[in-house]
Amino acid sequence: MRLTFHQLRLLLAVSREGSVSRAAQRLHLTQPTLSAQLRQLAEQVGLPLFERVGRRLHLTAAGRVVLDTANRVEQELERLDETLAELRGDVVGRLRLAVVSTAETFIPRLLGDFRRERPAVEVSLAVLNRDAVIRRLADNLDDLYIMSRPPQAPPVVATPFLSNPLVVVASTAHPLAGCRRKLEIEAIAAEEFVLREPGSGTRQAAEQFFAAHGLALRPRLELGSNEAVKQAVAGGLGLSLLSAHALAHAVDEGIAVLRVEGTPLPTQWQVVYPAGKRLTPLAGAFLEFLRERAAELEHSAQARLDAARR
């Protein structure tokens, strides 16, 4: 069996588009030409690669095996391009990142700075909830993943690069917002909370914080983004636990940080990738860039905390 990378690229395109016609359009081929080449590939494999269910194409077991190989070949060729570029002194390639939505407060800005230093680099960024990021991690769809709580499975390499202090926040109109002394956690135990969805890093941290004191959270709302949580808190719908990195304009948004014993909770932002994965030179360069910028980001987060506590 002599498969070519051109044939594997065709299979990748059809799998990603979910349609021969859309894949043909993306590849600038006619649909009959692409269909004929896919039939030739299936004949070489000796097994059907797709089956049609309704109006969509679905990979067969043989198709999934060949597709997995096609993905690995594509990644190796991209890695080769980047390694050769590094040897030439160039910095090029595509950096694929998936980050939990809490990191949207600082990662896009850092990516902009990174690209200004390396204008030939292309970047794709997926901002998702934690469960969706972990699914992408399990499928090895990206170069790097950024979250505060790496999963137990699949096995991963996790590198902390930035502190992620979590603080209790309330509306500036809340009676506790003006309190200058440290509050015992019991003082907020009767309060209702606005929380992220179950499974999110901040939700898990909040539940563990209360459980460690023998207390339970009282959820009032569950929302899918930090921005929605902040708006609900500012509107007086409850307290919440948020990252200091999400409080760039806390005072203007009507949000105050409460001085609660045991907070800020000391969590860490971490760069994560599957165990055994070889980082591309570009991914390694971005990881080093994050480490270099960490001190500046931590200083900014502390300044936000100080402003929100006044």
Secondary structure as GFF3:
##gff-version 3
##sequence-region A 1 310
A	DSSP	alpha_helix	5	17	.	.	.	ID=ss1
A	DSSP	alpha_helix	20	27	.	.	.	ID=ss2
A	DSSP	alpha_helix	31	45	.	.	.	ID=ss3
A	DSSP	beta_strand	50	53	.	.	.	ID=ss4
A	DSSP	beta_strand	56	59	.	.	.	ID=ss5
A	DSSP	alpha_helix	61	88	.	.	.	ID=ss6
A	DSSP	beta_strand	93	100	.	.	.	ID=ss7
A	DSSP	three_ten_helix	101	105	.	.	.	ID=ss8
A	DSSP	alpha_helix	107	117	.	.	.	ID=ss9
A	DSSP	beta_strand	121	128	.	.	.	ID=ss10
A	DSSP	alpha_helix	130	138	.	.	.	ID=ss11
A	DSSP	beta_strand	144	147	.	.	.	ID=ss12
A	DSSP	beta_strand	156	171	.	.	.	ID=ss13
A	DSSP	three_ten_helix	185	187	.	.	.	ID=ss14
A	DSSP	beta_strand	193	196	.	.	.	ID=ss15
A	DSSP	alpha_helix	201	212	.	.	.	ID=ss16
A	DSSP	beta_strand	219	223	.	.	.	ID=ss17
A	DSSP	alpha_helix	226	234	.	.	.	ID=ss18
A	DSSP	beta_strand	240	243	.	.	.	ID=ss19
A	DSSP	three_ten_helix	244	246	.	.	.	ID=ss20
A	DSSP	beta_strand	255	257	.	.	.	ID=ss21
A	DSSP	beta_strand	265	274	.	.	.	ID=ss22
A	DSSP	alpha_helix	281	309	.	.	.	ID=ss23
###
